[in-house]
């Protein structure tokens, strides 16, 4: 029988599926519902000290678009190819209330052989460090440090989109020196330096790197001639899976197979989890599809992943990096003289 368990740094997970942070992970009921669906961990909606971050949540909007960039209903029956566009914000809770709730959720998660993971978004580093200490003191077992949100250029001083490896080193080092619990670092995909950002996070004491945060987008409505949702958007969906897998594979090549990578952005189901693991992920976060379609998405993804592993007669941990390690350079590919002519219309 195939085994689903994996290890991420010091942390053993009963399976590689993680329910990522989003609005459906604000309230305790949402987190508990996700935990009951069976993932190895759930990341609770992120927090920092900024009131403006909470204000952004109260101004948030969400929409789905079809392949013609037309709005379609936000329902769990939306097409698998639906394009998600959002403006978001941070949890509306005060830090003390959030911390009490999250610590209790992690105790509940432990009874389910899982984790409820605290997530901090950096604004003021000194305050981030102080919050990280309180998170550890409250008994939480893992901290995800998010320095890869898509929104920093649009919400200056509220959240972080770190693009400089030197700043990643400085931020992660400060938090690492303050706490002893496992520290996972979430980085941006809005860069050509993703492997360098990951290397900096590991060198500074991060035990795993989550890659990569959503991207910024802008979509005009041809009917109203206004921007959808009024401004720049955070965009995500199934279409991002190849980008995530690319960054996983090149980061694995640059850093080596022993540096734990966690995938995020683009997974919809169990086979997508397998795809990301084959590209180099030790575990996979799924958020948008769960927010849209509910926690049944998590349990069905686990069922599909398990069936795939049984079919291939392989354990989940043995998937990690198989395709990435077979990735060739363009120069290594065989010569196919004039093959291009078969693919020119007409």
Secondary structure, 3 states (H helix, E strand, C coil): CCCCCEEECCEEECCCEEECCCHHHCCHHHHHHHHHCCCCEEECCCECCCHHHHHHHHCCEEEEECCCCCEECCCCCCCCCCEEEEECCCCCCCHHHHHHHHHHHHHHHHHCCCEEEEEEECCCHHHHHHHHHHHHHCCCCEEEEECECCCCCCCCCCCCECCCHHHHHHHHHHHHHHCCCEEEEECCCCCCCHHHHHHHHHHCCCCEEEECCCEEECCECCCCCCEHHHCCEEEECHHHHHHHHHHHHHHHHHHCCCCCEEEECCCCCHHHHHHHHHCCCCEEEECHHHHHHCCHHHHHHHHHHHHHHHHHCCCHHHHCCCCHHHCCCHHHCCCCCCHHHHHCCC
